[in-house]
C-alpha cells in the first residue's frame, strides 16, 4: 500500500486526487505544516526539501508533486499519453507550466493577498497581475477543449487544485468562462471530491 504524506494544500490535494482517480490503495499520514511537522527527521528522510507531498511505495520514496504524478502515471499506465509520443511532450510542457508558473506564482498571491495584506502594495499588485495573466493563458488553452491536453490527464489534476483557491487569489472565475467550465466539470467528479477531503475530511470543494 502506498503511504501518502500530505496536508490540505493544493500540492497535497494533487496526489490524493490522483490516487483516487487511479483507484490505488493508500494510507494517509498527515503532516501538519502549521506545527512544523515537515521538519521532523523521519519526514526529512523521505522529503529532504521539507515539503509535502511525499509518497513511499515499496522501495520507492518520492517527493515533489510533479514527480509523484509522473510516477503514478507510469506505474499504472494511465492519465498520461504514451511516453515518447508527441502527446507525451505536449503533456509535459503543460505540466512544467503548472509546476513553474500556475503553482508558484499563485502561491505568492496567497501569501500577499490572503495572509499578509497591506504588507507590500508592490508585491500584491505584481503577483495579482501575474495571476490574471496565468488565468488568461489557461482560459485560452481551454477554448474548445474539455481538458488541458487532448485527454483527461495528470495535467488537469496538477492544475485544478490551484484554481480551487480562486477565492484566496481574488479571482472571479466568471471572468474566465473556459476555466470555470473546466473547473466545475472536474469538481463534479467523485474522485476529486474524495481526494479534496484528504486529510481534512470536512473540506468541501469551493464553487463559484
C-alpha positions in Angstrom: 0.0 0.0 0.0 1.2 3.5 -0.9 1.9 5.8 2.1 0.9 9.4 1.3 2.5 12.1 3.5 0.3 15.2 2.9 -1.6 18.2 4.2 -4.5 20.3 2.9 -2.7 22.3 0.3 -3.1 22.4 -3.5 0.1 20.4 -3.9 -1.1 17.8 -1.4 -4.5 17.5 -2.9 -3.0 16.8 -6.3 -1.8 13.4 -5.1 -4.8 12.3 -3.2 -7.0 13.2 -6.2 -4.7 11.2 -8.5 -4.7 8.2 -6.2 -8.5 8.3 -6.0 -8.8 8.6 -9.8 -6.5 5.6 -10.2 -8.2 3.6 -7.6 -5.0 2.8 -5.8 -4.9 1.8 -2.1 -3.1 4.3 0.1 -2.6 5.2 3.7 -2.7 8.9 4.7 0.0 10.2 7.1 -0.9 13.8 7.8 2.0 16.2 8.1 0.7 19.3 9.9 2.8 22.1 8.4 1.2 24.6 10.8 3.0 22.7 13.6 6.3 22.3 11.6 5.9 18.6 11.3 7.6 18.8 7.9 10.9 19.4 9.7 10.8 16.1 11.6 13.8 13.9 10.9 11.7 10.9 9.8 9.9 13.1 7.3 13.1 14.7 6.0 14.4 11.2 5.3 11.7 10.9 2.7 11.4 14.6 1.6 14.7 16.4 2.1 13.2 19.7 0.9 10.8 19.6 3.9 7.8 20.0 1.7 4.6 17.9 1.3 3.5 15.8 -0.5 5.7 12.7 -0.5 4.9 9.1 -1.0 6.5 5.7 -0.2 5.6 2.9 -2.4 7.6 -0.2 -1.6 11.2 0.7 -2.1 10.4 3.9 -3.9 10.3 7.2 -1.9 9.4 10.3 -3.8 8.8 14.0 -3.1 7.7 16.8 -5.4 4.2 16.6 -6.6 5.0 16.6 -10.4 7.4 13.8 -10.0 4.9 11.8 -7.9 2.2 12.3 -10.6 4.5 11.1 -13.3 5.5 8.1 -11.2 1.8 7.2 -10.6 1.0 7.6 -14.3 4.0 5.4 -15.2 3.1 2.8 -12.6 -0.5 2.4 -13.8 -0.2 3.2 -17.5 -3.0 5.7 -17.1 -3.5 9.5 -17.0 -0.7 10.2 -19.4 0.0 9.7 -23.2 2.5 7.0 -24.2 6.0 8.1 -23.2 8.0 9.5 -26.1 4.9 10.3 -28.2 4.0 13.8 -29.4 1.1 13.8 -27.0 3.5 13.0 -24.1 5.6 16.1 -24.7 2.5 18.2 -25.1 1.5 16.9 -21.6 5.0 17.5 -20.2 5.1 21.2 -21.3 1.8 21.9 -19.6 2.8 20.0 -16.5 6.0 22.1 -16.4 3.9 25.2 -16.9 1.9 24.3 -13.9 5.0 23.5 -11.8 6.9 26.6 -12.8 4.1 29.2 -13.0 0.5 28.2 -12.1 1.6 27.0 -8.7 4.5 29.2 -7.5 3.0 32.5 -8.7 -0.4 31.7 -7.2 1.3 30.7 -4.0 2.8 34.2 -3.9 -0.7 35.7 -4.4 -1.9 33.6 -1.4 1.0 34.9 0.7 0.5 38.6 0.0 -3.2 39.0 -0.7 -4.7 36.4 1.6 -2.3 36.0 4.5 -0.3 39.3 4.5 -2.5 42.0 3.0 -1.1 45.5 3.3 2.5 44.5 3.8 3.6 45.3 0.3 1.4 47.1 -2.2 4.0 46.4 -4.9 4.0 42.6 -4.3 0.2 42.4 -4.1 -0.1 44.2 -7.5 2.8 42.3 -9.1 1.5 38.8 -8.2 -2.1 39.6 -8.7 -1.4 40.8 -12.3 0.6 37.6 -12.9 -2.3 35.6 -11.6 -4.6 37.3 -14.1 -2.2 36.6 -16.9 -1.9 32.9 -16.0 -5.7 32.5 -15.8 -5.9 34.1 -19.3 -3.3 31.6 -20.6 -5.3 28.7 -19.1 -8.6 30.2 -20.4 -7.2 30.5 -23.9 -5.9 26.9 -23.8 -9.3 25.6 -22.8 -11.1 27.3 -25.6 -13.0 24.4 -27.3 -11.3 21.8 -25.1 -12.6 19.7 -22.2 -9.1 19.2 -20.8 -5.7 21.0 -20.9 -4.3 18.3 -23.3 -6.3 16.1 -25.6 -7.5 13.7 -22.8 -8.0 13.9 -19.1 -4.5 13.6 -17.6 -2.2 14.4 -14.7 -2.0 17.9 -16.1 -5.6 18.6 -15.1 -5.0 17.0 -11.7 -1.9 19.2 -11.2 -3.6 22.4 -12.2 -7.1 22.2 -10.8 -6.2 22.3 -7.1 -4.5 25.7 -7.6 -7.6 27.0 -9.3 -9.7 25.7 -6.4 -8.1 28.6 -4.3 -9.7 31.2 -6.6 -11.1 32.9 -3.5 -7.6 33.3 -2.0 -6.5 34.8 -5.2 -9.4 37.2 -5.5 -10.1 35.7 -8.9 -13.7 35.8 -10.3 -14.0 32.7 -12.4 -16.9 34.3 -14.3 -14.1 36.4 -16.0 -12.6 33.2 -17.3 -15.5 31.1 -18.7 -13.5 28.3 -20.1 -11.6 27.8 -16.9 -14.9 27.9 -14.9 -16.5 25.3 -17.2 -13.4 23.0 -16.8 -13.2 23.7 -13.1 -16.8 22.8 -12.4 -16.7 19.7 -14.6 -13.8 18.3 -12.6 -15.3 19.4 -9.3 -18.2 17.1 -10.1 -16.0 14.0 -10.4 -16.4 11.8 -7.3 -12.6 11.1 -7.2 -11.9 14.9 -7.0 -14.4 15.2 -4.2 -12.9 12.4 -2.2 -9.3 13.5 -2.9 -10.0 17.1 -1.9 -11.1 15.9 1.5 -7.7 14.4 2.3 -6.5 14.7 5.0 -9.3 17.0 6.2 -12.5 15.1 5.8 -14.5 18.2 6.4 -13.1 20.0 3.4 -15.6 20.6 0.5 -14.7 21.9 -2.9 -15.4 25.6 -3.3 -17.8 26.6 -6.1 -18.0 30.0 -7.7 
